[in-house]
Amino acid sequence: MRRDRMTGDFAFESTLGKIARVLMGQYGVVVVFSPHGPRVEPGRIVIPEYQVTDDASKDLLVGYLDLLVARSKYCDVAELDHVTSAVERQLAQVIDDRRACMQLIERYPGARAFIARLRQHSADEAARRWNELAWRDKLVWLIERTLWNERPRRTELSPSLDAALRASDDAIAQARAARSTRDSVSAALKLIAGVRALAAGNVSNMMFSAGPLDTFDAQSISSEFEDLGGDGDGNAPSSFDSRQGASSQAVGMGQSPSNALPAASDGVQVSAPGAPDSGRPLLSIPLTTEFDVVTDLTGRGDRAAWRNLRALARSETAPLKAKLERALKADEQTHWRREQERGEIDRPALAKLATSPGYRTPFRVKRISKGRDAAVTLLIDRSGSMAGKKIELARLCAAALCDALTQLSFDCEVLGYGSIESADMRLLYEEQLALGVDLHRYNRFVERLDLMVYKRFGSSDLSGLAMIECGHENPDGEALAWAAERLGNRHAERRILMVLSDGYPATGDGNPWVLRTDLRARIEAIEGAGIETIGVGVLDDAVETFYRNHIVVRHLHELPEVAFRVLGTALLGRSCS
């Protein structure tokens, strides 16, 4: 989904996540959009960044989701990884995708329509790019269409391709009958062997006659397949990405759409720190998310510590809370629905009641104020630089805001974020390096997210706020996406995300420039979905770089008061002073 034209669709991304969790039967599965999809990672489904313009566009993204869920549930990735030839692996993935999708449709018949939308989109893509495709990619596409019982378009037909398809009838029948990934690989090997045999002249060529503009050039066709067959030592060529399942120039159901944000040739285009922004936001992609930890501390804090913190917080912000409450009540008192048959007596209508015997609507009903129909998330930077007085005042600020919001009947949540090195993640990183895996597309390699829920939505127990402490690093972009997803799931007229931070995003192993472009892109996506963001800079003006609505606290002791005033202004749409 294109982040610059989200149709209110951070909620749609959340919906896709819910669909994925239902289809896969796994609670922790998340769905993300990236220029480097489609692919499946442990606990994560990556869908191509795509420009959503209408319901058909959304159906297409659901089709990608269904395909990737089918891969995750019914395909054996390890079996595919044993195939060293890139073109054979590409074809095996095509065969296995069809097999897996049929299994998914059998269990969830509703997926058929979305898969059909994805198939139609793939056909349109192939037609648009047909003249640019290599012969081998054309053949793989036609085999894919045959497996799906689709009739080729007239422009897709040629003597050489027709001959290769006819020579592959038995192997295609075997592919259609595949019952496992191993069967799919076996059918792919048989298909490639058949085409090579045809090109080598080991199969009768009398089944076709070549036209003057499209002859069956055995030498060039054979070389096309040999070029993708490995380096002679059993290694697949470096340009092939097994997570994509196909070469970058191929077409088909498993490829990114044409208007997806393009990936660099080696993954995420990482520029040097401090490089100017090219105008295209880059996301900071972790090597894996399976080691990330979310700890819910709601109601687990020391009661005495919380009572002391609450008393101090109320002494700091009691006047501001009183002003905000008066302002909210004033708004409520000016909005009444009059001329009602029940409710409270409307005094100005009493005279009419006395003079008009048939008058039956002397009541008024208070309108529900939209000002209080708001959900608020406070997200706190837990980086090491927040240690000392900063985190103490952030804790006090959180207590003051959350206590007041709860008393004023606002739904609120307090979260904290950081990252810390993980021994398991480092081991995985070192294993990937030893295997020669290209890791340029990633920007978090050995640090796991360390996320805290101090007070969750729907709970009235605020004692967990007393446990707010520092962590280590601060990958802001990923943390904001996590907080915004939680906030986006709340049913409220307005959603406000306030972030307390004391600097630029940073991790011990990430490119700082990518972390900054990642934060910009995620804030744009969140705001495009209708979530209001407020950046509060703690003795640092970095928030001015990222947040349109921001304020910098120059004197540390003013943090609780300033944060309360800014939030009150946001809730009222005007100053509450």
C-alpha positions as a printed NumPy array, in Angstrom:
array([[  0.   ,   0.   ,   0.   ],
       [  1.493,   3.339,  -0.959],
       [  2.056,   5.385,   2.19 ],
       [  1.607,   8.682,   0.342],
       [ -1.94 ,   7.756,  -0.703],
       [ -3.402,   5.67 ,   2.054],
       [ -7.179,   5.77 ,   1.816],
       [ -7.627,   5.923,   5.578],
       [ -6.1  ,   2.522,   5.478],
       [ -3.872,   2.03 ,   8.419],
       [ -7.102,   0.378,   9.587],
       [ -7.079,  -1.715,   6.395],
       [ -3.556,  -2.886,   7.225],
       [ -4.827,  -3.84 ,  10.669],
       [ -7.725,  -5.713,   9.043],
       [ -5.288,  -7.655,   6.879],
       [ -3.406,  -8.623,  10.028],
       [ -6.594,  -9.957,  11.589],
       [ -7.404, -11.939,   8.438],
       [ -3.901, -13.423,   8.439],
       [ -4.161, -14.461,  12.08 ],
       [ -7.512, -16.149,  11.444],
       [ -6.328, -17.977,   8.315],
       [ -3.083, -19.116,   9.896],
       [ -4.461, -19.801,  13.353],
       [ -1.513, -17.948,  14.907],
       [ -2.048, -14.989,  17.22 ],
       [  1.335, -13.35 ,  16.767],
       [  1.343, -13.058,  12.951],
       [  1.641,  -9.487,  11.639],
       [  1.158,  -8.081,   8.132],
       [  3.403,  -5.285,   6.887],
       [  3.793,  -3.43 ,   3.598],
       [  7.236,  -3.19 ,   2.042],
       [  8.774,  -2.492,  -1.384],
       [ 10.421,  -5.906,  -1.044],
       [  7.304,  -8.083,  -0.954],
       [  5.671, -10.408,  -1.433],
       [  7.397, -12.796,   0.93 ],
       [  6.893, -14.742,   4.13 ],
       [  9.088, -14.375,   7.22 ],
       [  8.765, -16.061,  10.607],
       [  5.721, -14.462,  12.223],
       [  5.44 , -11.865,   9.473],
       [  3.772, -11.576,   6.058],
       [  5.237,  -8.905,   3.78 ],
       [  2.875,  -7.527,   1.122],
       [  4.09 ,  -5.222,  -1.697],
       [  3.743,  -1.475,  -1.209],
       [  0.87 ,  -0.766,  -3.599],
       [ -1.185,   2.284,  -4.504],
       [ -4.701,   1.674,  -3.228],
       [ -7.343,   3.583,  -5.192],
       [-10.533,   1.49 ,  -4.967],
       [-12.042,  -1.741,  -3.677],
       [-10.433,  -3.701,  -6.522],
       [ -7.025,  -2.567,  -5.258],
       [ -7.878,  -3.797,  -1.781],
       [ -9.089,  -7.104,  -3.209],
       [ -5.727,  -7.441,  -4.942],
       [ -3.866,  -6.966,  -1.646],
       [ -6.125,  -9.531,   0.024],
       [ -5.232, -11.842,  -2.872],
       [ -1.534, -11.36 ,  -2.114],
       [ -2.292, -12.073,   1.543],
       [ -4.12 , -15.293,   0.653],
       [ -1.209, -16.404,  -1.535],
       [  1.342, -15.777,   1.212],
       [ -0.8  , -17.442,   3.872],
       [ -1.082, -20.463,   1.571],
       [  2.701, -20.507,   1.163],
       [  3.225, -20.271,   4.891],
       [  0.712, -23.025,   5.745],
       [  1.179, -25.521,   2.944],
       [  4.658, -25.018,   1.389],
       [  7.942, -26.484,   2.59 ],
       [ 10.488, -23.676,   2.292],
       [ 13.38 , -25.974,   3.184],
       [ 12.486, -28.245,   0.26 ],
       [ 12.555, -25.308,  -2.142],
       [ 15.876, -24.118,  -0.736],
       [ 17.451, -27.416,  -1.808],
       [ 16.926, -26.433,  -5.456],
       [ 20.116, -24.707,  -6.575],
       [ 19.06 , -23.607, -10.075],
       [ 17.243, -20.279, -10.034],
       [ 14.897, -21.036, -12.93 ],
       [ 14.032, -24.447, -11.49 ],
       [ 13.282, -22.867,  -8.133],
       [ 11.185, -20.203,  -9.825],
       [  9.14 , -22.83 , -11.631],
       [  8.863, -25.026,  -8.518],
       [  7.483, -22.017,  -6.611],
       [  4.903, -21.403,  -9.357],
       [  3.747, -25.032,  -9.178],
       [  3.705, -25.08 ,  -5.39 ],
       [  1.824, -21.751,  -5.195],
       [ -0.986, -23.207,  -7.272],
       [ -1.095, -26.361,  -5.131],
       [ -1.085, -24.368,  -1.868],
       [ -3.775, -21.949,  -3.068],
       [ -6.041, -24.844,  -3.989],
       [ -5.648, -26.191,  -0.451],
       [ -6.451, -22.777,   1.029],
       [ -9.531, -22.375,  -1.198],
       [-10.72 , -25.839,  -0.224],
       [-10.668, -24.842,   3.434],
       [-11.698, -21.191,   2.945],
       [-13.859, -20.929,  -0.201],
       [-14.076, -17.154,   0.168],
       [-10.415, -16.899,  -0.831],
       [-11.289, -17.941,  -4.407],
       [-12.501, -14.47 ,  -5.434],
       [ -9.39 , -12.735,  -4.109],
       [ -7.043, -15.248,  -5.73 ],
       [ -8.959, -14.717,  -8.99 ],
       [ -8.371, -10.956,  -8.67 ],
       [ -4.66 , -11.612,  -8.189],
       [ -4.649, -13.916, -11.232],
       [ -6.317, -11.23 , -13.373],
       [ -3.808,  -8.639, -12.222],
       [ -0.931, -11.001, -13.067],
       [ -2.342, -11.553, -16.557],
       [ -2.614,  -7.8  , -17.131],
       [  0.975,  -7.338, -15.958],
       [  2.235, -10.069, -18.272],
       [  0.428,  -8.533, -21.258],
       [  1.851,  -5.092, -20.529],
       [  5.435,  -6.309, -20.216],
       [  5.334,  -9.176, -22.701],
       [  7.801,  -7.758, -25.208],
       [ 10.324,  -7.026, -22.428],
       [ 10.377, -10.559, -21.008],
       [ 13.077, -13.136, -21.638],
       [ 11.954, -16.317, -23.382],
       [ 12.35 , -18.386, -20.219],
       [ 10.091, -15.985, -18.24 ],
       [  7.473, -16.162, -20.972],
       [  7.559, -19.954, -20.807],
       [  7.279, -20.009, -16.996],
       [  4.297, -17.646, -17.226],
       [  2.559, -19.821, -19.841],
       [  3.146, -22.907, -17.715],
       [  1.605, -21.011, -14.786],
       [ -1.447, -20.129, -16.906],
       [ -1.791, -23.728, -18.037],
       [ -1.689, -24.96 , -14.439],
       [ -4.512, -22.564, -13.582],
       [ -6.512, -23.667, -16.677],
       [ -6.283, -20.183, -18.182],
       [ -6.325, -19.623, -21.945],
       [ -3.252, -17.708, -23.22 ],
       [ -3.855, -14.384, -24.937],
       [ -3.225, -14.223, -28.668],
       [ -0.192, -11.997, -28.138],
       [  1.363, -14.635, -25.856],
       [  1.42 , -17.355, -28.513],
       [  4.471, -18.178, -30.622],
       [  5.736, -21.342, -32.365],
       [  8.66 , -21.882, -29.993],
       [  6.621, -21.392, -26.831],
       [  3.822, -23.542, -28.193],
       [  6.323, -26.292, -28.993],
       [  7.828, -26.158, -25.513],
       [  4.37 , -26.354, -23.932],
       [  3.32 , -29.303, -26.103],
       [  6.522, -31.132, -25.237],
       [  5.765, -30.523, -21.56 ],
       [  2.222, -31.948, -21.442],
       [  3.151, -34.925, -19.269],
       [  5.262, -32.844, -16.868],
       [  2.489, -30.215, -16.561],
       [  0.001, -32.968, -15.739],
       [  2.433, -34.173, -13.053],
       [  2.723, -30.607, -11.741],
       [ -1.056, -30.225, -11.576],
       [ -1.269, -33.453,  -9.577],
       [  1.407, -32.395,  -7.052],
       [  0.446, -33.105,  -3.44 ],
       [  3.532, -31.701,  -1.698],
       [  6.386, -29.267,  -2.212],
       [  8.634, -32.221,  -3.027],
       [  6.23 , -33.191,  -5.827],
       [  6.303, -29.601,  -7.099],
       [ 10.104, -29.601,  -7.209],
       [ 10.125, -32.938,  -9.011],
       [  7.662, -31.633, -11.618],
       [  9.728, -28.466, -12.117],
       [ 12.886, -30.494, -12.72 ],
       [ 11.033, -32.652, -15.238],
       [  9.685, -29.584, -17.052],
       [ 13.104, -27.967, -17.374],
       [ 14.664, -31.24 , -18.474],
       [ 12.017, -31.594, -21.169],
       [ 12.617, -28.103, -22.548],
       [ 16.386, -28.63 , -22.547],
       [ 15.918, -31.93 , -24.359],
       [ 13.766, -30.184, -26.964],
       [ 16.361, -27.455, -27.399],
       [ 19.11 , -30.068, -27.741],
       [ 17.186, -31.827, -30.512],
       [ 16.402, -34.94 , -28.481],
       [ 12.657, -34.47 , -29.062],
       [ 10.87 , -34.545, -32.389],
       [ 10.29 , -31.016, -33.739],
       [  7.561, -32.095, -36.156],
       [  4.878, -30.979, -33.756],
       [  5.275, -27.36 , -34.813],
       [  6.457, -25.201, -37.67 ],
       [  8.341, -22.027, -36.913],
       [  7.193, -18.755, -38.328],
       [  9.566, -16.32 , -40.054],
       [  9.677, -13.917, -37.094],
       [  9.863, -16.434, -34.26 ],
       [ 12.034, -19.449, -34.878],
       [ 13.029, -22.058, -32.333],
       [ 16.667, -21.097, -31.705],
       [ 17.886, -24.123, -29.762],
       [ 21.256, -22.635, -28.888],
       [ 19.907, -19.371, -27.453],
       [ 17.083, -21.106, -25.568],
       [ 19.457, -23.639, -24.089],
       [ 21.821, -20.884, -23.01 ],
       [ 18.99 , -18.984, -21.333],
       [ 18.321, -21.949, -19.085],
       [ 21.984, -22.707, -18.505],
       [ 22.639, -19.094, -17.512],
       [ 20.239, -19.533, -14.586],
       [ 21.401, -22.998, -13.675],
       [ 24.05 , -22.05 , -11.13 ],
       [ 27.776, -21.423, -11.164],
       [ 28.949, -24.98 , -11.668],
       [ 29.455, -25.573,  -7.966],
       [ 25.804, -26.088,  -7.166],
       [ 25.22 , -22.48 ,  -6.11 ],
       [ 22.319, -20.422,  -7.362],
       [ 23.251, -17.095,  -8.969],
       [ 23.432, -14.169,  -6.579],
       [ 20.734, -12.203,  -8.404],
       [ 18.109, -14.735,  -7.381],
       [ 16.313, -14.078,  -4.121],
       [ 14.754, -17.239,  -2.734],
       [ 12.347, -15.236,  -0.597],
       [ 10.838, -13.687,  -3.703],
       [ 10.634, -17.004,  -5.46 ],
       [ 11.451, -15.54 ,  -8.897],
       [ 13.849, -13.392, -10.823],
       [ 13.387,  -9.638, -10.67 ],
       [ 12.241,  -9.46 , -14.31 ],
       [  9.675, -12.275, -14.124],
       [  5.911, -11.945, -14.118],
       [  3.317, -14.058, -12.4  ],
       [  1.211, -14.33 ,  -9.297],
       [  4.152, -14.233,  -6.894],
       [  5.683, -11.008,  -8.246],
       [  5.304,  -7.432,  -7.014],
       [  2.756,  -5.28 ,  -8.889],
       [  4.024,  -2.775, -11.433],
       [  3.232,   0.279,  -9.302],
       [  4.799,  -1.126,  -6.169],
       [  7.631,   0.922,  -4.761],
       [ 10.689,  -0.496,  -6.544],
       [ 13.385,  -2.19 ,  -4.534],
       [ 17.044,  -1.548,  -5.166],
       [ 18.972,  -4.306,  -6.92 ],
       [ 20.372,  -5.543,  -3.648],
       [ 17.422,  -4.887,  -1.396],
       [ 16.86 ,  -1.677,   0.534],
       [ 18.801,   1.162,  -0.967],
       [ 20.975,   2.133,   1.964],
       [ 22.767,   5.432,   1.559],
       [ 25.564,   6.696,   3.706],
       [ 24.645,   8.32 ,   7.024],
       [ 23.669,  11.915,   6.493],
       [ 22.787,  11.384,   2.853],
       [ 20.092,  13.715,   1.552],
       [ 16.551,  12.408,   1.405],
       [ 15.829,  11.313,  -2.165],
       [ 12.126,  12.011,  -1.659],
       [ 11.234,   8.312,  -1.377],
       [ 10.952,   7.121,   2.232],
       [ 12.857,   3.985,   3.128],
       [ 11.694,   1.585,   5.813],
       [ 13.99 ,   0.084,   8.411],
       [ 13.425,  -3.655,   8.024],
       [ 14.552,  -6.038,  10.789],
       [ 16.342,  -9.281,  10.   ],
       [ 13.605, -11.015,  12.013],
       [ 10.858, -10.103,  14.479],
       [ 10.569, -13.485,  16.17 ],
       [ 12.701, -12.407,  19.149],
       [ 10.871,  -9.105,  19.769],
       [  9.291,  -8.935,  23.227],
       [  6.148,  -7.139,  24.402],
       [  5.766,  -7.058,  28.196],
       [  2.423,  -6.076,  29.725],
       [  2.985,  -4.459,  33.134],
       [ -0.6  ,  -3.259,  33.581],
       [ -1.532,  -3.52 ,  37.244],
       [  1.815,  -5.082,  38.209],
       [  3.427,  -2.054,  39.842],
       [  4.054,  -1.5  ,  43.53 ],
       [  0.889,   0.008,  45.027],
       [  2.658,   2.275,  47.491],
       [  5.029,   3.592,  44.79 ],
       [  2.037,   4.295,  42.539],
       [  0.138,   6.169,  45.264],
       [  3.162,   8.374,  45.922],
       [  3.621,   8.983,  42.183],
       [ -0.08 ,   9.819,  41.736],
       [ -0.049,  12.27 ,  44.631],
       [  2.96 ,  14.068,  43.175],
       [  1.428,  14.067,  39.68 ],
       [ -1.855,  15.549,  40.918],
       [ -0.054,  18.32 ,  42.752],
       [  1.776,  19.19 ,  39.525],
       [ -1.173,  19.232,  37.139],
       [ -4.345,  19.64 ,  39.236],
       [ -5.012,  23.226,  38.016],
       [ -4.601,  22.173,  34.373],
       [ -6.879,  19.194,  34.847],
       [ -9.54 ,  21.442,  36.403],
       [ -9.326,  23.882,  33.485],
       [ -9.614,  21.065,  30.949],
       [-12.629,  19.615,  32.774],
       [-14.368,  23.018,  32.888],
       [-13.716,  23.526,  29.185],
       [-15.124,  20.104,  28.337],
       [-18.231,  20.686,  30.46 ],
       [-18.764,  24.088,  28.856],
       [-18.734,  22.424,  25.448],
       [-21.201,  19.804,  26.641],
       [-23.589,  22.364,  28.112],
       [-23.846,  24.258,  24.831],
       [-25.023,  21.209,  22.869],
       [-28.589,  20.101,  23.514],
       [-31.223,  18.338,  21.459],
       [-34.46 ,  20.175,  22.233],
       [-38.107,  19.435,  21.54 ],
       [-37.835,  15.853,  22.801],
       [-40.601,  13.643,  24.21 ],
       [-38.417,  12.501,  27.081],
       [-35.319,  13.698,  28.875],
       [-34.896,  16.557,  31.35 ],
       [-37.238,  19.53 ,  31.453],
       [-36.276,  22.338,  29.092],
       [-37.167,  25.424,  31.15 ],
       [-37.748,  27.778,  28.189],
       [-40.39 ,  25.313,  26.968],
       [-42.44 ,  25.458,  30.185],
       [-44.377,  28.525,  29.049],
       [-45.367,  26.785,  25.835],
       [-46.425,  23.738,  27.859],
       [-48.72 ,  25.924,  29.946],
       [-50.306,  27.741,  26.989],
       [-50.572,  24.804,  24.558],
       [-52.461,  21.801,  26.021],
       [-51.446,  19.526,  23.134],
       [-47.758,  20.317,  23.458],
       [-45.844,  17.095,  24.234],
       [-42.137,  17.858,  23.703],
       [-40.951,  20.063,  26.562],
       [-37.802,  18.052,  27.157],
       [-34.181,  18.274,  26.112],
       [-31.43 ,  15.68 ,  25.818],
       [-27.742,  16.374,  26.174],
       [-25.77 ,  15.436,  23.084],
       [-22.875,  13.043,  23.547],
       [-19.814,  15.23 ,  23.266],
       [-17.442,  14.085,  20.546],
       [-14.685,  15.814,  22.459],
       [-14.582,  12.91 ,  24.919],
       [-14.95 ,  10.225,  22.276],
       [-11.176,  10.014,  21.889],
       [ -8.518,   7.382,  22.511],
       [ -5.076,   8.572,  23.571],
       [ -1.757,   6.708,  23.536],
       [  1.321,   8.053,  25.303],
       [  4.493,   6.472,  23.876],
       [  7.712,   6.976,  25.86 ],
       [ 11.253,   6.765,  24.521],
       [ 13.166,   4.409,  26.861],
       [ 16.621,   4.943,  25.362],
       [ 19.678,   5.12 ,  27.605],
       [ 19.914,   8.883,  27.07 ],
       [ 16.638,   9.264,  28.99 ],
       [ 18.287,   7.991,  32.185],
       [ 18.195,  10.083,  35.352],
       [ 15.97 ,  13.114,  35.673],
       [ 14.453,  12.733,  32.196],
       [ 12.892,   9.329,  32.823],
       [ 11.762,  10.411,  36.298],
       [  9.843,  13.328,  34.822],
       [  8.568,  11.193,  31.931],
       [  7.168,   8.802,  34.565],
       [  5.582,  11.742,  36.396],
       [  4.229,  13.099,  33.12 ],
       [  2.683,   9.74 ,  32.228],
       [  1.101,   9.472,  35.671],
       [ -0.356,  12.979,  35.478],
       [ -1.767,  12.551,  31.966],
       [ -3.136,   9.049,  32.45 ],
       [ -4.666,   9.791,  35.857],
       [ -6.403,  12.892,  34.543],
       [ -7.603,  11.256,  31.329],
       [ -9.035,   8.334,  33.252],
       [-10.921,  10.672,  35.608],
       [-12.238,  12.603,  32.598],
       [-13.529,   9.392,  30.948],
       [-11.005,   9.265,  28.111],
       [ -9.725,   5.891,  26.906],
       [ -5.933,   5.905,  27.237],
       [ -2.857,   3.701,  27.079],
       [  0.786,   4.211,  28.108],
       [  3.548,   2.398,  26.226],
       [  7.327,   2.417,  26.231],
       [  9.833,   1.35 ,  23.601],
       [ 13.47 ,   0.452,  23.232],
       [ 15.738,  -2.205,  21.741],
       [ 18.43 ,  -4.397,  23.225],
       [ 20.918,  -6.887,  21.821],
       [ 19.614, -10.45 ,  21.628],
       [ 21.973, -13.421,  21.793],
       [ 19.56 , -15.523,  19.711],
       [ 19.23 , -12.815,  17.087],
       [ 23.007, -12.377,  16.898],
       [ 23.387, -16.132,  16.391],
       [ 20.888, -16.018,  13.529],
       [ 22.702, -13.032,  12.021],
       [ 26.05 , -14.813,  12.155],
       [ 24.517, -17.935,  10.594],
       [ 23.116, -15.866,   7.73 ],
       [ 26.498, -14.228,   7.197],
       [ 28.223, -17.615,   7.129],
       [ 25.741, -18.821,   4.501],
       [ 26.538, -15.809,   2.341],
       [ 22.995, -14.397,   2.527],
       [ 22.709, -10.837,   1.199],
       [ 21.674,  -8.751,   4.222],
       [ 21.794,  -5.288,   2.67 ],
       [ 18.019,  -4.949,   2.721],
       [ 17.894,  -5.122,   6.529],
       [ 18.587,  -2.421,   9.092],
       [ 18.205,  -4.207,  12.446],
       [ 20.401,  -7.268,  12.762],
       [ 21.17 ,  -8.21 ,  16.398],
       [ 18.803,  -6.085,  18.491],
       [ 15.295,  -7.163,  19.419],
       [ 12.494,  -4.735,  20.174],
       [ 11.858,  -4.364,  23.911],
       [  8.3  ,  -2.99 ,  24.141],
       [  6.404,  -2.23 ,  27.335],
       [  2.701,  -1.797,  28.086],
       [  2.471,   0.135,  31.356],
       [ -1.272,   0.72 ,  31.189],
       [ -3.395,  -0.846,  28.466],
       [ -6.663,   0.368,  27.052],
       [ -9.713,  -0.631,  29.063],
       [ -7.894,  -1.047,  32.382],
       [ -8.413,   1.272,  35.338],
       [ -5.345,  -0.022,  37.21 ],
       [ -2.546,   2.522,  36.708],
       [  0.01 ,   1.037,  39.104],
       [  2.178,  -0.207,  36.22 ],
       [  3.168,   3.408,  35.51 ],
       [  5.421,   3.282,  38.562],
       [  7.593,   0.751,  36.666],
       [  8.621,   3.097,  33.825],
       [ 12.406,   2.773,  33.484],
       [ 15.074,   3.243,  30.804],
       [ 16.214,   0.676,  28.267],
       [ 18.972,   0.918,  25.68 ],
       [ 18.33 ,   2.043,  22.075],
       [ 15.31 ,   3.663,  20.386],
       [ 14.072,   2.46 ,  16.951],
       [ 11.273,   5.038,  16.826],
       [  9.699,   4.065,  13.498],
       [  8.98 ,   0.442,  14.359],
       [  7.739,   1.442,  17.826],
       [  5.329,   4.025,  16.399],
       [  3.925,   1.459,  13.97 ],
       [  3.325,  -0.938,  16.88 ],
       [  1.656,   1.741,  19.02 ],
       [ -0.443,   3.004,  16.099],
       [ -1.711,  -0.492,  15.309],
       [ -2.902,  -0.882,  18.902],
       [ -4.475,   2.576,  18.83 ],
       [ -6.063,   1.962,  15.42 ],
       [ -7.963,  -0.999,  16.862],
       [ -9.825,   1.243,  19.316],
       [-13.329,   2.401,  18.388],
       [-13.203,   6.175,  18.857],
       [-14.095,   9.333,  16.969],
       [-10.511,  10.574,  17.381],
       [ -7.199,   8.837,  18.046],
       [ -4.217,  10.757,  19.394],
       [ -0.673,   9.401,  19.655],
       [  1.697,  11.486,  21.796],
       [  5.399,  10.606,  21.732],
       [  7.961,  11.694,  24.348],
       [ 11.477,  11.533,  22.901],
       [ 14.838,  13.104,  23.584],
       [ 16.58 ,  12.712,  20.214],
       [ 16.812,  11.042,  16.842],
       [ 16.012,   7.346,  16.347],
       [ 19.013,   5.098,  16.914],
       [ 20.043,   1.471,  17.221],
       [ 23.44 ,  -0.057,  17.82 ],
       [ 23.48 ,  -1.822,  14.455],
       [ 21.333,   0.279,  12.097],
       [ 21.985,   2.965,   9.502],
       [ 20.915,   6.272,  11.15 ],
       [ 19.732,   7.766,   7.85 ],
       [ 17.462,   4.813,   7.14 ],
       [ 16.082,   5.004,  10.701],
       [ 15.158,   8.642,  10.069],
       [ 13.512,   8.063,   6.691],
       [ 11.72 ,   5.109,   8.247],
       [ 10.315,   7.323,  11.013],
       [  9.139,   9.944,   8.501],
       [  7.417,   7.294,   6.374],
       [  5.655,   5.708,   9.34 ],
       [  4.442,   9.038,  10.747],
       [  3.068,   9.917,   7.304],
       [  1.262,   6.568,   7.147],
       [ -0.146,   6.943,  10.658],
       [ -1.391,  10.474,  10.036],
       [ -2.78 ,   9.438,   6.665],
       [ -4.892,   6.897,   8.522],
       [ -6.478,   9.626,  10.635],
       [ -4.382,   9.196,  13.781],
       [ -3.17 ,  12.523,  15.167],
       [  0.478,  12.559,  16.247],
       [  2.159,  14.909,  18.706],
       [  5.908,  14.931,  19.226],
       [  7.2  ,  16.203,  22.577],
       [ 10.943,  16.835,  22.533],
       [ 12.64 ,  16.446,  25.913],
       [ 15.53 ,  18.961,  25.912],
       [ 16.003,  18.171,  22.208],
       [ 14.466,  19.61 ,  19.045],
       [ 14.677,  16.434,  16.903],
       [ 10.862,  16.184,  16.992],
       [ 10.711,  19.277,  14.781],
       [ 12.245,  17.203,  11.97 ],
       [  9.539,  14.532,  11.994],
       [  6.259,  15.748,  13.562],
       [  4.076,  18.498,  12.124],
       [  2.493,  18.937,  15.562],
       [  5.36 ,  19.223,  18.034],
       [  6.687,  21.08 ,  21.028],
       [ 10.125,  21.177,  22.617],
       [ 10.457,  21.283,  26.403],
       [ 13.454,  23.49 ,  27.126],
       [ 13.326,  23.227,  30.928],
       [ 12.998,  19.715,  32.238],
       [ 10.804,  20.515,  35.244],
       [  8.151,  21.886,  32.858],
       [  7.624,  18.532,  31.076],
       [  4.422,  17.374,  32.858],
       [  2.769,  20.775,  32.619],
       [  3.714,  21.353,  28.957],
       [  2.672,  17.857,  27.883],
       [ -0.679,  18.25 ,  29.657],
       [ -1.323,  21.63 ,  28.055],
       [ -0.486,  20.34 ,  24.57 ],
       [ -2.73 ,  17.312,  24.942],
       [ -5.566,  19.445,  26.337],
       [ -5.278,  21.77 ,  23.346],
       [ -5.453,  18.77 ,  21.005],
       [ -8.528,  17.352,  22.757],
       [-10.38 ,  20.666,  22.665],
       [ -9.124,  21.979,  19.357],
       [ -8.155,  25.186,  21.176],
       [ -6.169,  26.25 ,  24.22 ],
       [ -7.609,  25.179,  27.554],
       [ -5.748,  27.879,  29.507]])
